[in-house]
């Protein structure tokens, strides 16, 4: 379990229209679950420094984050953003 009490949920998102009043999203923007291209998956114990890499037209193309797995290895993951 992580600090939010749900295994695999590591991200939070808050937003404000006026920079004074903030609202937390009820839907996490990402989780600790990572699915790899070979079909395997792993739940990370930490996920930090999320970044989006945008296309020339401003569309999200890749999501990167620093991760720590349960074996205490740390590395950066870059994942392609799937289009709906």
Backbone as a ProteinNet text record, in pm:
[ID]
protein_1_A
[PRIMARY]
XXXXXXXXXXXXXXXXXXXXXXXXXXXXXXXXXXXXXXXXXXXXXXXXXXXXXXXXXXXXXXXXXXXXXXXXXXXXXXXXXXXX
[TERTIARY]
84	0	88.4	43	118.1	51	101.2	50	-95.2	-148.7	-287.9	-377.6	-319.4	-396.6	-441.6	-398.7	-438	-313	-290.8	-173.8	-178.3	-70.4	-60.4	-104.7	-171.2	-212.6	-107.7	-35.6	73.1	61.6	-24.5	-35.1	-160	-150.6	-265.8	-264.1	-381.9	-392.8	-483.7	-436.5	-517.5	-517.6	-626.5	-634.9	-704.5	-676.7	-733.7	-758.4	-867.9	-897.4	-844	-818.9	-776	-646.4	-582.7	-459.2	-479.2	-603.4	-633.7	-711.5	-820.4	-902.9	-861.4	-830.8	-782.2	-879.5	-891.9	-977.5	-893.3	-904.6	-835.3	-924.4	-867.4	-941	-970.6	-1088.6	-1122.1	-1063.9	-1017.3	-957.6	-806.6	-726.4	-581.1	-534	-438.3	-390.6	-304.8	-245.2	-167.4	-154.3	-112.2	-97.5	43.2	69.4	198.4	207.6	96.5	96.1	158.6	260.2	327	313.2	262.4	250.5	358.7	442.1	553.2	512.7	590.8	561	558.6	632.5	636.5	517.2	423.1	304.2	314.7	434	449.2	408.1	390.1	354.8	418.1	425.8	486	420.6	395.6	345	464.2	486.2	597.9	562.6	661.3	635.5	639.1	707.4	709.7	709.2	649.9	651.9	656.2	760	781.9	814.5	811.2	851.2	779.8	646.2	574.8	592.4	612.7	628.2	556.8	497.8	441.5	531.1	555.5	624.9	517.1	508.5	402	448.9	354.5	382.7	394.4	427.3	437.7	303.9	193.5	60.6	7.5	90.6	51.5	-21.7	-24.4	-91.2	6.3	-38.7	49.7	97.2	226.4	283.5	345.6	418.8	488.1	470.9	470.3	463.6	589.9	664.3	784.8	773.1	836.7	840.5	955.9	1005.9	1102.6	1026.8	1077.3	1007.7	1103.7	1045.4	1117.9	1035.1	1095.4	1019.5	1036.4	968.2	970.2	1105.5	1193.1	1328.1	1423.7	1371	1448	1540.3	1505	1576.5	1506.1	1581.8	1521.8	1567	1474.1	1506	1396.6	1417.6	1319	1247.4	1115.8	1034.6	974.6	972.5	905.6	804.3	677.1	569.3	494.6	460.9	382.3	239.7	184	45.4	-43.1	-130.1	-219.7	-332.5	-367.7	-478.4	-606.2	-712.2	-841	-902.3
-118.5	0	124.7	228.3	352.4	452.7	573.8	674	711.7	678.9	708.4	589.3	480.1	366.2	271.7	294.3	207.3	161.2	32.2	-19.1	21.6	80.2	117.7	258.9	328.7	466.6	559.9	627.9	713.2	858.2	889.5	1025.9	1096	1228.4	1310.8	1432.6	1490.4	1609.8	1710.2	1833.5	1942.1	2055.2	2129.5	2238.8	2359.1	2476.6	2600.7	2695.4	2765.3	2866.4	3003.5	3022	3152.7	3149.6	3034.4	3015.2	3037.9	3043	3057.9	2936.1	2904.7	2789.1	2670.9	2558	2439.7	2323.9	2244	2125.8	2004.2	1898.6	1773.2	1686.6	1632	1542.6	1411.9	1357.3	1228	1111.6	1138.6	1036.6	1057.9	960.7	977.1	989.1	1078.5	1094.6	977.1	903.7	784.4	699.6	576.6	485.9	427.8	339.9	272.4	154.1	116.6	2.7	42.5	-30.6	-7.1	-133	-118	-229.7	-213.6	-315.5	-311.9	-367.4	-333.5	-373.8	-526.2	-598.5	-745	-814.3	-733.9	-790.6	-805.5	-791.6	-800.8	-668.7	-670.8	-548.9	-552.8	-436.6	-424.3	-306.7	-322	-212	-146	-19.3	55.1	104.1	107.9	157.5	309.5	372.4	519.1	558.3	674.3	730.3	881.6	945.1	1087.6	1161.7	1294.5	1385.7	1357.2	1347.7	1319.2	1433.4	1397.4	1494.3	1442.1	1531.4	1496	1551.5	1471.9	1516.7	1534.5	1656.5	1689.4	1682.8	1656.4	1659.1	1804.6	1824.8	1960.1	2034.4	1960.2	2022.5	2032.7	1998.2	2011.5	1893.4	1780.8	1661	1577.7	1518.5	1432.4	1312	1289.1	1174.7	1073.2	1123.6	1035.8	1088.2	994.5	1025	968.4	1051.4	1001.4	1026.2	940	957.5	877.6	925.8	849	746.8	624.1	518.3	446.5	384.5	294.3	168.3	55	-69.9	-131.9	-241.4	-304.7	-363	-381.9	-432.1	-317	-194.7	-75.7	-30.2	-62.6	-9.4	118.9	220.6	344.3	370.3	419.9	449.7	538.9	585	668	583	593.1	524.6	626.6	593.6	675.3	584.7	625.5	544.1	622.8	557	620.8	642	757.6	786.5	732	639	578	674.2	685.6	771.1	691.1	752.2	689.3	635.9
0	0	0	-66	-64.9	27.3	27.5	120.2	94.1	-23.6	-52	-18.3	29.2	73.5	-36.5	-159.5	-269.8	-341.5	-346.9	-416.6	-563.4	-609.5	-750	-782.3	-691.6	-717.8	-659.9	-747.1	-697.9	-742.3	-837.3	-888.2	-840.7	-828	-794.3	-884.4	-905.1	-988.2	-919	-906.6	-852.5	-954.7	-959.9	-1056.1	-993.5	-1050.3	-1000.7	-1117.1	-1113.5	-1214.8	-1173.6	-1041.2	-993.2	-911.3	-899.6	-821.1	-671.8	-626.7	-484.8	-435.8	-503.6	-468.3	-555.1	-489.9	-561.2	-543.4	-647.6	-646.5	-682.5	-602.3	-632.8	-719.5	-824.7	-912.7	-840.1	-862.4	-801	-881.2	-1003.1	-1088.1	-1094.4	-1050	-1056.3	-1201.4	-1230.7	-1367.3	-1415.3	-1323.7	-1356.3	-1231.4	-1248.9	-1135.3	-1135.2	-1043.2	-1036.5	-1131.1	-1193.3	-1285	-1418.1	-1459	-1586.9	-1670.8	-1792.9	-1886.5	-1992.5	-2007.3	-2100.5	-2237	-2340.1	-2477.7	-2494.7	-2410.1	-2423.3	-2356.7	-2302.7	-2239.5	-2089.1	-2032.8	-1887.5	-1822.7	-1692.2	-1619.8	-1481.7	-1420.6	-1287.9	-1216.5	-1086.1	-1004.9	-937.3	-967	-910.2	-770.5	-682.9	-548.1	-542.6	-638.7	-648.9	-796.1	-822.7	-957.3	-941.4	-995	-971.9	-1100.8	-1093.8	-1201.3	-1333.7	-1332.8	-1458	-1557.9	-1682.8	-1790.9	-1915.8	-1991.8	-2121.5	-2231.4	-2333.1	-2452.9	-2558.9	-2613.3	-2706.7	-2850.7	-2941.3	-3085	-3130.4	-3255.7	-3310.9	-3305.3	-3302.3	-3295.7	-3152.6	-3054.2	-2914.1	-2854.8	-2925.6	-2874.7	-2790.9	-2679.5	-2600.1	-2680.8	-2683.9	-2756.7	-2661.6	-2559.7	-2465.5	-2323.2	-2228.5	-2086	-2023.7	-1953.8	-1886.9	-1737.4	-1659.9	-1514.6	-1456.9	-1344.2	-1268	-1185.7	-1179.6	-1105.3	-1011.8	-909.7	-820.6	-811.2	-846	-837.2	-699.2	-677.5	-544.6	-509	-606.9	-581.1	-549.9	-536.1	-502.2	-614.7	-739	-855.2	-898	-936.1	-985.5	-1127.9	-1209.9	-1348.4	-1406.7	-1528.6	-1597	-1701.3	-1704.8	-1805.4	-1899.7	-2026.6	-2128.1	-2196.5	-2192.7	-2247.5	-2354.3	-2464.5	-2568.6	-2519.9	-2546.6	-2511.8	-2623.3	-2588.3	-2687.3	-2717.4	-2842.5	-2883.2	-2877.9	-2818.9	-2798.2	-2917.1
[MASK]
++++++++++++++++++++++++++++++++++++++++++++++++++++++++++++++++++++++++++++++++++++

